[in-house]
Amino acid sequence: MTALPLSETLLLEAPFEELDRQFAGLMMRLSESTDPLLALSAALVTRATAHGHVCVDLREAASLLPEQTGLSLPELASWAERLLASGVVGTPGDSMPLILDHRHRLYLYRYWRYEQVLVREILERTAEHDPALSHETLRGAFRKYFAAPRGAETDWQKVGAFAAVTRRFSVISGGPGTGKSTLAGLILALLMHPDQGKVPRVALAAPTGKAASRLEEAMKVQAGRLGLAETLERSAAEKASTLHRLLGVRPGSPRPRHHGDNPLPADVVVVDEASMVDLALMSRLVQAVPPRSRLILLGDHHQLSSVEAGAVLGDLCRGASEPVYSKRFADSFRDLTGEDLSAKVRTESSSGIWDSVVRLKKNYRFGPESGIGALSRTVLEGDGEEALELLKHGGYEDIGWRPLPPPGGLAAALRPVALSGYGPYLRARGPEEAFSLFGRFRILCALRSGPFGIETLTREVERLFSREGLIRTTRRWYRGRPVMVTRNDYTLSLFNGDIGFVLSDPETGELRAFFQGKGNVPRSLSPSRLPEHETVFAMTVHKSQGSEFDEALLILPDRDSPILTRELIYTAVTRARRKVTVWGDEGIFVRAVKRRTLRSSGLADALWGGQETPGESFNLHRPGERE
């Protein structure tokens, strides 16, 4: 290919922003270089990490640039040589602002470091089985807590439990209804068996306060069902916290309170909703967990990834589409449970991460007759036409389709849906009833702004309810206003994603903001004390992760966008327990289901081996299109 004809105006065009241009200029000054390829490469790295990628894959760079530039990029080998000659780009082991790994992945140094630390910690933890637990005790405990084998069907919950109690690092992935919370309780029951000796110290955590609260409640339910309430309290596992609070992340400090030199005081760390954990936070977590302790990650790797850089759970599960295990793992599993995994044994003797990842397959909520189950599976297969056909003509009562109304007709279309979904909670007689009723329905959107974004939808719903006399919007704080916290406030114990309501105090009559407290007992505070928040008649699909509703209405935008992917559609569809309805344009919906976003990183290759295939990893959308 010809030399790079890079004009100074290129970085002024999309997809670059001011931060990208400033960083490119800094690299040029530090290197004292006049090579425009360095400026372009530096700008691409910052643009990629801003949109969730850990690195930029130079093999795909041409697809990231505006088509009208006519830019001609050099061959990969030449590109690498020019970057390495700049003085600001190093190879693994160097301390340079930029790191070029495998001659095609270009990282900001800190993200390369996060990834390397995570790989090292995981491989060290998966290098051997954990001999600490008595197999004889485990054999009896498995018989107590799990059903006997039935035919040739594999009980993946049992496999997941076995991996978690015999490994120091384990990943259990499954969609809604596959029993992750039930399995987490069973794992703790196995680890807390009285014959195992002392009760292990357990830490429960999740990325958000809302997800942590759900995990805490789920573990209390499981403890009661299994007769472990007292043991759970002794282990400290009756409480859950956000990951930031667990680690002691301090604003403005690159190092949390707990790290490799000051590890967490825990023998078992269970993290729920792990798909939402970004690379930097996961790297800090694995360093803070003591080497001999267990780290158990739960989540759904098909869901949307974290807002920040990385798709860690997806990378951890990427090599496990068809589960295979080491012979040692299968032999030990048969010894404990009597079940045969020989058909899923790898020929290699090494186990590594293969023995640490389990995907739950049986769905206890969405059976063969479920439209939500059928739709979610079809979406994951990327078959947009079939997914649309299911919504329109599948004959299922729990899924539905409606063409997107024009912006001028949105209010009329929303009226019956919003009144049915939100009306009951607005008529609630108290905060307890309001919390119960509000969780039954939610409007989900892909974007914040635009004619079909959450800002517009929220205004339309407020106007509708004001006209109906259900709310009075003449003041900022009105009775019935639902609010979602958008910034953690540890002093008030309010966390990003927590939802509350502005209601009249039963005793004083003054307006108070009510949130669910311990034991789901409402607590109130003055609305003026609330941390950053927003009205939440509609919420983005990203913000809905970790939540479930009886019914969900997904409203897609009227224009295609790179943010519309199968992961977003899948996440939205699986928020509903009983019914989901999609409003959208047929073509936009089909393209969204077909569009798969793989965030570029080196994590999966380092853990599973092999090479990622270029072509669909990058997704750099224009400013304003991000959630």
NUNU-866426 format. One record per residue (C-alpha): x, y, z; residue in one letter. Coordinates in Angstrom, 3 decimals, decimal comma, padded with zeros to 6 digits. Each point is the difference from the previous one (the first is absolute). Example, Ala and Ser with C-alpha at 12.3 -4.5 7.8 and 13.67 -1.06 7.14 Angstrom:
REM residues 2
R        X        Y        Z resn
R  012,300 -004,500  007,800    a
R  001,370  003,440 -000,660    s
REM end
This chain:
REM residues 627
R        X        Y        Z resn
R  000,000  000,000  000,000    m
R  001,080  003,603 -000,474    t
R  001,346  002,275  002,698    a
R -002,385  001,617  002,440    l
R -001,486  003,223 -001,470    p
R -001,056  001,455  003,377    l
R -001,188  003,580  000,036    s
R -000,165  002,091  003,183    e
R -003,760  000,196 -000,382    t
R -000,569 -003,759  000,296    l
R  000,007  000,012  003,795    l
R -002,583  002,773 -000,062    l
R -002,516 -002,373 -001,559    e
R -002,140 -002,710  001,568    a
R  000,535 -002,234  001,856    p
R  002,681  002,069  001,752    f
R -000,658  002,393  002,865    e
R  002,078  002,639  001,749    e
R  001,519 -002,466  002,479    l
R  001,232 -002,166 -002,882    d
R  001,592  002,981 -001,707    r
R  001,646  001,183  003,197    q
R  001,452 -003,426  000,744    f
R  001,262 -000,356 -003,573    a
R  001,707  003,376  000,327    g
R  001,586 -001,018  003,301    l
R  001,446 -003,176 -001,525    m
R  001,418  002,010 -002,905    m
R  001,671  002,457  002,387    r
R  001,406 -002,718  002,258    l
R  001,388 -001,947 -002,937    s
R  001,171  003,106 -001,865    e
R -001,382 -001,805 -003,022    s
R -001,423  001,352 -003,223    t
R -001,512 -003,326 -001,022    d
R -003,749  000,576 -000,420    p
R -000,600 -003,723  000,473    l
R  000,897  000,368  003,690    l
R -002,595  002,745  000,458    a
R -002,662 -002,083 -001,707    l
R  000,867 -003,114  002,041    s
R -000,053  001,896  003,303    a
R -003,372  001,551 -000,817    a
R -001,419 -003,395 -000,948    l
R  001,075 -001,478  003,346    v
R -001,704  002,649  002,105    t
R -003,119 -000,156 -002,198    r
R -000,146 -003,791  000,333    a
R  000,376 -000,039  003,791    t
R -002,626  002,733  000,351    a
R -002,454 -002,360 -001,687    h
R  000,733 -003,087  002,030    g
R  002,933 -001,608 -001,792    h
R  003,125 -000,902  001,931    v
R  002,251  000,586 -003,000    c
R -000,157  000,912 -003,677    v
R  000,533 -002,797 -002,495    d
R  002,089  001,492 -002,799    l
R -001,317 -002,657 -002,384    r
R -003,387  001,702  000,198    e
R  001,093  003,628 -000,003    a
R -001,218  000,752 -003,507    a
R -003,585 -000,801  001,005    s
R  000,146  002,575  002,800    l
R  000,707  003,000 -002,209    l
R -002,377  002,119 -002,072    p
R -000,476 -001,538 -003,443    e
R  000,357  003,321 -001,801    q
R  003,627  000,512  001,078    t
R  001,388 -002,443 -002,561    g
R  002,662 -000,813  002,594    l
R  002,565 -002,596 -001,009    s
R  001,532 -001,816  002,972    l
R  003,373 -001,793 -000,065    p
R  000,451 -003,742  000,297    e
R -000,236 -001,276  003,569    l
R  003,703 -000,876  000,302    a
R  001,051  003,438 -001,221    s
R -002,506  001,662  002,292    w
R  001,373 -001,866  003,019    a
R  003,599  000,914 -000,857    e
R -000,844  003,698 -000,322    r
R -001,815  000,024  003,330    l
R  002,782 -001,840  001,833    l
R  002,512  002,480 -001,388    a
R -001,909  002,963  001,454    s
R  001,376 -000,258  003,522    g
R -003,441  000,055  001,654    v
R -001,184 -003,459 -001,093    v
R  001,473 -003,058  001,697    g
R -000,510 -003,748  000,069    t
R -001,125 -002,129  002,982    p
R  002,353  000,614  002,903    g
R  000,777  003,601 -000,965    d
R -001,211  003,037  001,930    s
R -001,269  002,145 -002,835    m
R -003,178  002,065 -000,440    p
R -001,143 -002,449 -002,694    l
R  000,588 -003,760 -000,239    i
R -000,110 -001,984 -003,249    l
R -000,776 -003,643  000,757    d
R  000,059 -002,824 -002,575    h
R  000,931  002,641 -002,587    r
R -003,604  001,021 -000,534    h
R -001,607  000,892  003,357    r
R  000,807  003,525  001,123    l
R -000,779  000,846  003,646    y
R  000,174  002,911  002,351    l
R  002,553 -001,242  002,526    y
R -002,396 -000,106  002,943    r
R -002,503 -002,199 -001,865    y
R  002,747 -002,330 -001,162    w
R  001,107 -000,255  003,639    r
R -003,550 -000,682  001,247    y
R -000,351 -002,795 -002,535    e
R  003,348 -001,599  000,801    q
R -000,670  000,021  003,736    v
R -003,418 -001,575 -000,540    l
R  001,415 -002,721 -002,241    v
R  002,777 -000,783  002,488    r
R -002,344 -000,202  002,984    e
R -002,543 -002,195 -001,789    i
R  002,562 -002,420 -001,392    l
R  001,668 -000,329  003,394    e
R -003,332 -000,743  001,665    r
R -001,053 -002,528 -002,652    t
R  003,333 -001,825 -000,162    a
R -001,092 -002,702  002,440    e
R -003,037 -001,427  001,741    h
R -000,577  001,054  003,598    d
R  000,767 -002,870  002,397    p
R -001,260  001,820  003,096    a
R -003,468 -001,577  000,251    l
R -000,664 -003,559  001,088    s
R -001,304 -002,006 -002,966    h
R -001,779 -002,382  002,333    e
R -001,899  002,883  001,562    t
R -000,737  001,487 -003,418    l
R -001,305 -003,336 -001,261    r
R -002,620 -000,083  002,751    g
R -000,815  003,688 -000,422    a
R -000,601 -000,400 -003,736    f
R -002,396 -002,858  000,715    r
R -001,801  002,215  002,529    k
R -000,384  003,112 -002,114    y
R -000,249 -001,337 -003,570    f
R -002,322 -002,495 -001,625    a
R  001,278 -003,386 -001,141    a
R  001,105 -000,296 -003,663    p
R -002,816 -000,373 -002,520    r
R  000,906 -001,690 -003,245    g
R  002,748  001,454 -002,157    a
R -000,982  003,654  000,529    e
R  002,715  002,020  001,713    t
R -001,001  001,965  003,081    d
R  001,915  003,202 -000,705    w
R -000,883  001,478  003,366    q
R  001,760 -002,938  001,593    k
R  003,019  000,520 -002,284    v
R  000,038  003,677  000,934    g
R -000,100 -000,778  003,697    a
R  002,790 -002,548 -000,386    f
R  002,205  002,485 -001,853    a
R -000,610  002,697  002,601    a
R  000,857 -002,175  003,021    v
R  003,044 -001,688 -001,556    t
R  001,545  003,004 -001,761    r
R  001,348  003,291  001,308    r
R -001,452  001,795 -003,015    f
R -003,294 -000,840 -001,685    s
R -002,421  001,619 -002,420    v
R -003,675 -000,976 -000,186    i
R -001,928  001,553 -002,858    s
R -003,687 -000,338 -000,719    g
R -002,964  002,039 -001,132    g
R -002,962  001,053  002,144    p
R -001,825 -003,035  001,333    g
R  002,960 -002,382 -000,090    t
R  000,297 -000,022  003,794    g
R  003,198  001,956  000,660    k
R -001,230  001,306  003,352    s
R -001,176 -003,458  001,054    t
R  003,357 -001,431 -000,999    l
R  001,885  002,702  001,927    a
R -001,902 -001,015  003,125    g
R  000,806 -003,671 -000,567    l
R  003,687  000,811 -000,487    i
R  000,086  001,827  003,327    l
R -001,798 -002,925  001,615    a
R  002,717 -002,370 -001,266    l
R  002,797  002,277  001,178    l
R -001,618  000,508  003,408    m
R -000,647 -003,647  000,719    h
R  000,802 -000,507  003,704    p
R  002,363 -002,899 -000,748    d
R  002,228  002,330 -002,047    q
R  001,304  001,635  003,175    g
R -000,180  003,724  000,648    k
R -002,676  002,087 -001,672    v
R  001,569  001,862 -002,931    p
R -000,127  003,780 -000,127    r
R -002,222  000,922 -002,946    v
R -000,231  003,299 -001,876    a
R -002,962  000,617 -002,312    l
R  000,298  002,796 -002,552    a
R -001,387  001,374 -003,245    a
R  000,859  002,942 -002,270    p
R -002,970  002,154  001,088    t
R -001,882  000,578  003,222    g
R -003,188 -001,288 -001,591    k
R  001,656 -003,255 -001,083    a
R  001,647 -000,371  003,419    a
R -003,371  000,346  001,725    s
R -001,516 -002,643 -002,264    r
R  002,889 -002,370  000,703    l
R -000,321  000,553  003,741    e
R -003,721 -000,718 -000,034    e
R  000,484 -003,075 -002,207    a
R  002,600 -001,428  002,381    m
R -002,275  000,589  003,003    k
R -002,785 -001,889 -001,760    v
R  002,342 -002,862 -000,858    q
R  001,417 -000,076  003,527    a
R -003,491 -000,302  001,428    g
R -000,896 -002,759 -002,450    r
R  003,180 -001,951  000,783    l
R -000,011  000,631  003,758    g
R  003,189  002,071 -000,111    l
R -001,197  003,331  001,394    a
R  002,157 -000,175  003,152    e
R  003,053 -001,269 -001,876    t
R -000,454  002,686 -002,616    l
R  000,019  002,659  002,692    e
R  003,174 -001,419  001,556    r
R  001,723  000,071 -003,398    s
R -001,060  003,644 -000,583    a
R -001,695 -001,149 -003,201    a
R -003,337  001,462  001,018    e
R  001,118  003,384 -001,356    k
R  001,028  001,023 -003,504    a
R  001,737  003,146 -001,182    s
R  001,041  001,670 -003,203    t
R  003,387 -001,034 -001,344    l
R  001,283  003,543  000,469    h
R -000,949 -000,066  003,651    r
R  001,348 -003,524  000,519    l
R  003,389  000,967 -001,445    l
R  000,047  003,421  001,609    g
R  000,343  001,902 -003,259    v
R  000,879  003,597  000,832    r
R -000,824  002,918 -002,299    p
R  003,144  001,437 -001,524    g
R  002,164 -002,922  001,136    s
R  001,228 -002,611 -002,507    p
R  000,291 -002,623  002,750    r
R -002,917 -001,253  002,106    p
R  000,304 -000,751  003,706    r
R  000,159 -003,741 -000,695    h
R  002,650 -001,261 -002,410    h
R  002,717 -002,639 -000,236    g
R  001,848  001,291  003,075    d
R -003,211  000,538  001,984    n
R -002,367 -002,718 -001,222    p
R -003,658 -000,380  000,825    l
R -000,760 -001,847  003,261    p
R -002,027 -002,646 -001,847    a
R  000,309 -003,692 -000,788    d
R -002,758  000,110 -002,640    v
R -000,939  002,959 -002,207    v
R -003,207 -000,283 -002,048    v
R -000,640  002,647 -002,669    v
R -003,375  000,182 -001,723    d
R -000,820  001,802 -003,286    e
R  003,633 -000,416 -001,045    a
R -000,771  001,022 -003,594    s
R -000,159  003,590  001,274    m
R  003,538 -000,070  001,454    v
R  002,568  001,811 -002,139    d
R  003,625 -000,982 -000,507    l
R  001,508  002,463  002,482    a
R -002,350 -000,972  002,822    l
R  000,381 -003,738 -000,656    m
R  003,782  000,366  000,009    s
R -000,147  001,735  003,371    r
R -002,361 -002,649  001,336    l
R  002,179 -003,006 -000,844    v
R  002,996  001,680  001,605    q
R -001,959  000,638  003,202    a
R -001,298 -003,569  000,375    v
R  002,559 -002,039  001,989    p
R  001,764 -002,645 -002,160    p
R -001,432 -002,934  002,002    r
R -003,543  001,390  000,070    s
R -002,775 -000,772 -002,460    r
R -001,296  002,533 -002,501    l
R -003,359 -000,952 -001,549    i
R -001,422  002,111 -002,841    l
R -003,681 -000,232 -000,908    l
R -001,625  001,657 -002,992    g
R -001,352 -000,224 -003,518    d
R  002,770  000,470 -002,543    h
R -002,537  000,606 -002,787    h
R -001,147  003,243  001,623    q
R  001,344  003,450 -000,695    l
R  003,508  000,508  001,284    s
R  001,196  002,652  002,426    s
R -000,238  003,669 -000,899    v
R  003,753  000,347  000,524    e
R  002,708 -001,807 -001,975    a
R -000,081 -003,768 -000,240    g
R -002,401 -002,904 -000,373    a
R  001,622 -002,190  002,624    v
R -002,773 -002,535  000,554    l
R -000,461 -000,404 -003,752    g
R  003,724 -000,625 -000,430    d
R  000,015 -002,462  002,899    l
R -002,810 -001,974 -001,625    c
R  001,046  000,366 -003,628    r
R  001,712 -003,390 -000,182    g
R -002,792 -001,847  001,808    a
R -002,736 -000,055 -002,639    s
R  000,255 -003,787  000,108    e
R  001,159 -001,029  003,471    p
R  003,057 -002,213  000,244    v
R  001,944 -000,961  003,092    y
R  003,188 -001,752  001,028    s
R -000,017 -003,725  000,721    k
R  000,946  000,720  003,596    r
R -002,998  002,314  000,378    f
R -002,381 -002,570 -001,534    a
R  001,392 -002,863  002,115    d
R -000,316  001,999  003,215    s
R -003,524  001,119 -000,926    f
R -001,048 -003,626 -000,606    r
R  001,556 -001,048  003,293    d
R -002,007  002,610  001,904    l
R -003,293 -000,064 -001,862    t
R -000,177 -003,236 -001,980    g
R -000,573  001,948 -003,232    e
R  002,053 -000,516 -003,145    d
R  001,652  002,912 -001,841    l
R  002,284 -002,151 -002,132    s
R -001,675  001,168 -003,220    a
R  001,138  003,516  000,824    k
R  003,643 -000,749  000,834    v
R  002,832  001,714 -001,868    r
R  002,893 -002,129 -001,214    t
R  002,534  002,362  001,568    e
R  000,991 -000,777  003,558    s
R  000,224  003,660  000,999    s
R -003,154  001,394  001,551    s
R  000,476  003,782  000,348    g
R -003,036  002,183 -000,473    i
R -001,927 -002,776 -001,770    w
R -000,856 -001,539  003,377    d
R -001,092  003,323  001,489    s
R -002,773  001,112 -002,365    v
R -003,517 -001,459  000,083    v
R -002,983  001,119 -002,059    r
R -003,450 -000,763  001,396    l
R -002,325 -001,195 -002,753    k
R -003,288 -001,086  001,548    k
R -002,474  002,844  000,405    n
R -002,445 -000,393  002,869    y
R -002,028  003,098 -000,927    r
R -000,330 -000,039 -003,781    f
R -001,162 -003,435 -001,109    g
R -000,731 -001,268 -003,532    p
R -003,278  001,929 -000,067    e
R  001,654  003,324  000,853    s
R  000,217  002,641 -002,705    g
R  002,562  001,935  002,039    i
R  002,200 -003,116  000,106    g
R -000,377 -000,654 -003,724    a
R  000,627  003,650 -000,879    l
R  003,101  000,306  002,183    s
R  001,517 -003,145 -001,511    r
R -000,705  001,213 -003,540    t
R  001,526  003,393  000,751    v
R  003,177 -001,644  001,315    l
R  000,215 -001,975 -003,253    e
R -000,019  003,295 -001,891    g
R -003,022 -000,909 -002,107    d
R -001,721  003,364 -000,287    g
R -002,652 -001,077 -002,482    e
R -001,057 -002,975  002,135    e
R -000,032  002,134  003,161    a
R -002,290  002,500 -001,721    l
R -002,236 -002,809 -001,234    e
R -000,312 -001,334  003,541    l
R -000,997  003,420  001,291    l
R -002,572  000,608 -002,738    k
R -001,455 -003,408 -000,790    h
R  001,469 -002,513  002,460    g
R -003,283 -000,502  001,808    g
R  001,542  000,590  003,441    y
R -001,971  001,987  002,545    e
R  003,075  001,244  001,892    d
R  001,688  001,844 -002,888    i
R -001,327  002,615 -002,381    g
R  000,945  002,471 -002,736    w
R -001,302  003,415 -000,972    r
R  001,294  002,284 -002,755    p
R  001,657  003,075  001,430    l
R -002,472  002,904  000,062    p
R  001,095  003,323 -001,502    p
R  001,321  002,481  002,584    p
R -003,267  001,933 -000,241    g
R -001,988 -003,123  000,817    g
R  002,170 -001,195  002,868    l
R -002,145  001,510  002,759    a
R -003,188 -001,626 -001,258    a
R  001,695 -003,372 -000,397    a
R  001,507  000,193  003,497    l
R -003,196  000,931  001,796    r
R -001,615 -003,434  000,519    p
R  003,317 -001,747  000,603    v
R  001,311  002,513  002,545    a
R -003,314  000,258  001,842    l
R -000,224 -003,767  000,278    s
R  003,642 -000,462  000,985    g
R  000,564  002,931  002,354    y
R -003,519  000,989  001,065    g
R -000,261 -002,552  002,829    p
R  003,158  001,180  001,765    y
R -001,101  003,654 -000,255    l
R -003,163 -000,967  001,884    r
R  001,933 -001,950  002,659    a
R -000,961  000,654  003,618    r
R  003,553 -000,066  001,333    g
R  003,676 -000,500 -000,904    p
R -000,070 -003,783  000,479    e
R -002,814 -000,362 -002,501    e
R  001,633  002,496 -002,364    a
R  003,256 -001,989 -000,089    f
R -001,872 -003,210 -000,703    s
R -002,124  001,448 -002,794    l
R  002,733  002,052 -001,673    f
R  002,117 -003,116 -000,548    g
R -002,668 -001,520 -002,226    r
R  000,617  002,164 -003,085    f
R  002,725  002,016 -001,660    r
R  000,571  001,915 -003,229    i
R  003,454 -000,765 -001,416    l
R  001,857  002,013 -002,652    c
R  003,294 -000,405 -001,821    a
R  001,019  003,668  000,182    l
R -000,261  002,885  002,423    r
R -000,744  002,736 -002,532    s
R -001,973  000,295 -003,198    g
R -003,723 -000,306 -000,742    p
R -000,085 -003,544  001,402    f
R  002,573  000,339  002,786    g
R -000,660 -000,120  003,734    i
R  000,005  003,780  000,368    e
R -002,826  000,397 -002,522    t
R -001,921 -003,023  001,290    l
R  000,191  001,221  003,594    t
R -001,334  003,446 -000,979    r
R -002,841 -001,569 -001,989    e
R -001,016 -002,240  002,907    v
R  000,127  002,917  002,437    e
R -002,213  002,103 -002,287    r
R -002,425 -002,883 -000,382    l
R -000,305 -000,639  003,735    f
R -000,314  003,727  000,666    s
R -002,912  000,253 -002,447    r
R -001,600 -003,041  001,631    e
R  000,310  001,612  003,434    g
R  002,277 -002,748  001,345    l
R  002,940  002,328  000,688    i
R  000,553  003,749  000,329    r
R  003,143  001,103 -001,826    t
R -000,186  003,673  000,913    t
R  002,821 -000,663  002,476    r
R  003,243 -001,930 -000,372    r
R -000,961 -002,293  002,854    w
R -003,452 -001,433 -000,472    y
R -001,814 -002,865  001,631    r
R  000,611 -003,223 -001,951    g
R  003,212  001,102 -001,703    r
R  002,227 -003,074 -000,503    p
R  003,709  000,768  000,278    v
R  003,117 -002,018 -000,721    m
R  003,295  000,830  001,690    v
R  002,827  000,500 -002,516    t
R  002,936  000,532  002,376    r
R  000,994 -001,969  003,094    n
R -000,409  001,708  003,356    d
R  001,468 -002,203  002,718    y
R -001,031  002,403  002,750    t
R -003,672 -000,465 -000,884    l
R  000,488 -003,632 -001,088    s
R -001,445  000,856 -003,409    l
R  001,643 -001,477 -003,067    f
R -000,058  000,359 -003,750    n
R -003,140 -001,749 -001,243    g
R -002,007  000,228  003,244    d
R -003,631  000,950 -000,670    i
R -002,298  001,900  002,334    g
R -003,146  002,112  000,000    f
R -001,049  003,420  001,171    v
R -003,068 -000,597  002,167    l
R -001,844  001,711  002,823    s
R  001,165 -000,964  003,456    d
R -002,936 -001,834  001,694    p
R  000,534  001,901  003,258    e
R  001,023  003,520 -001,014    t
R -001,395  000,233 -003,517    g
R  003,239  001,533 -001,316    e
R  001,625 -001,346 -003,151    l
R  002,814 -002,468  000,673    r
R  002,159 -002,191 -002,212    a
R -000,542 -003,645  000,942    f
R  002,516 -002,777 -000,748    f
R  000,064 -003,635  001,003    q
R  002,030 -000,568  003,137    g
R  001,090 -003,123  001,841    k
R -002,496 -002,794 -000,228    g
R -001,803  002,001 -002,701    n
R -001,293  002,374  002,681    v
R -000,404  003,448 -001,611    p
R  002,161  002,820  001,299    r
R -000,440  003,644 -000,870    s
R  002,050  003,160 -000,294    l
R -000,489  003,535 -001,174    s
R  000,006  000,192 -003,812    p
R  002,507  002,848  000,208    s
R  002,590 -002,418  001,433    r
R -000,121 -002,370 -002,972    l
R  003,257 -000,541 -001,895    p
R -000,037  000,356 -003,789    e
R -003,134 -001,633 -001,368    h
R -002,532  000,018 -002,823    e
R -003,697 -000,672 -000,525    t
R -000,419 -003,613 -001,067    v
R -003,273 -000,586 -001,821    f
R  002,330 -001,251 -002,742    a
R  003,510 -001,392  000,332    m
R  002,759 -001,101 -002,353    t
R  000,497 -003,703 -000,568    v
R  003,475  000,376  001,483    h
R -001,434  001,374  003,253    k
R -002,555 -002,817  000,131    s
R  002,661 -002,691  000,375    q
R -000,416 -001,837  003,270    g
R -003,735  000,777  000,068    s
R -003,032 -002,046 -000,969    e
R -003,584  001,098 -000,626    f
R -003,244 -001,821 -000,590    d
R -000,439  001,910 -003,251    e
R  002,387  002,094 -002,087    a
R -000,545  002,276 -002,972    l
R  003,089  000,443 -002,189    l
R -000,184  003,104 -002,221    i
R  002,700  000,098 -002,680    l
R  001,118  003,222 -001,722    p
R -001,220  000,959 -003,460    d
R  003,521  000,009 -001,435    r
R  002,618 -002,721 -000,045    d
R  002,944  000,377  002,341    s
R  003,099 -002,084  000,777    p
R -001,234 -000,214  003,591    i
R -002,902 -002,196 -001,169    l
R  001,426 -003,505  000,295    t
R -001,223 -003,498  000,761    r
R  001,467  000,354  003,494    e
R -002,202  003,031  000,637    l
R -003,113 -001,710 -001,390    i
R  000,702 -003,172  001,999    y
R  000,564  001,947  003,218    t
R -003,256  001,918 -000,473    a
R -002,071 -003,072 -000,863    v
R  001,245 -001,970  003,003    t
R -000,892  002,779  002,473    r
R -003,633 -001,154 -000,298    a
R -001,358 -002,908  002,013    r
R -003,472 -000,187 -001,546    r
R -000,226  002,176 -003,104    k
R  002,140  002,182 -002,221    v
R -001,209  002,221 -002,835    t
R  002,286  001,628 -002,562    v
R -000,815  003,204 -001,859    w
R  002,262  000,624 -002,935    g
R  000,793  000,129 -003,686    d
R  000,251 -003,484 -001,495    e
R  003,216  000,642 -001,902    g
R  001,697  001,642  002,951    i
R -000,989 -002,876  002,288    f
R  001,294 -002,663 -002,418    v
R  003,312  001,822 -000,461    r
R  000,372  000,381  003,777    a
R -000,410 -003,747  000,577    v
R  002,551 -000,751 -002,724    k
R  002,529  002,492  001,371    r
R  002,356 -001,552  002,515    r
R  002,505  002,065  001,917    t
R  003,190 -001,620  001,212    l
R  002,191  002,329  001,992    r
R  003,615 -000,234 -001,022    s
R  002,396 -001,347  002,631    s
R  002,644 -002,643  000,425    g
R -001,604 -001,639  003,033    l
R -001,832 -002,839 -001,739    a
R  003,020 -000,979 -002,083    d
R  002,266  000,020  003,056    a
R -002,364 -002,225  001,979    l
R -001,381 -002,296 -002,685    w
R  002,644  000,130 -002,742    g
R -000,670  000,595 -003,688    g
R -000,381  003,230 -001,900    q
R -003,014  002,254 -000,170    e
R -001,440  000,547 -003,439    t
R  000,026  003,645 -001,116    p
R -003,001  001,530 -001,655    g
R -002,706  000,708  002,562    e
R  001,752  000,881  003,231    s
R -000,180  003,772 -000,303    f
R -002,975  002,237  000,449    n
R  000,949  003,656  000,306    l
R -003,190  002,016 -000,187    h
R -000,217  003,738 -000,250    r
R -000,275  002,301  003,031    p
R -003,523  000,126  001,422    g
R -000,869 -003,561 -000,979    e
R  001,351 -001,529  003,150    r
R -002,369 -000,774  002,846    e
REM end
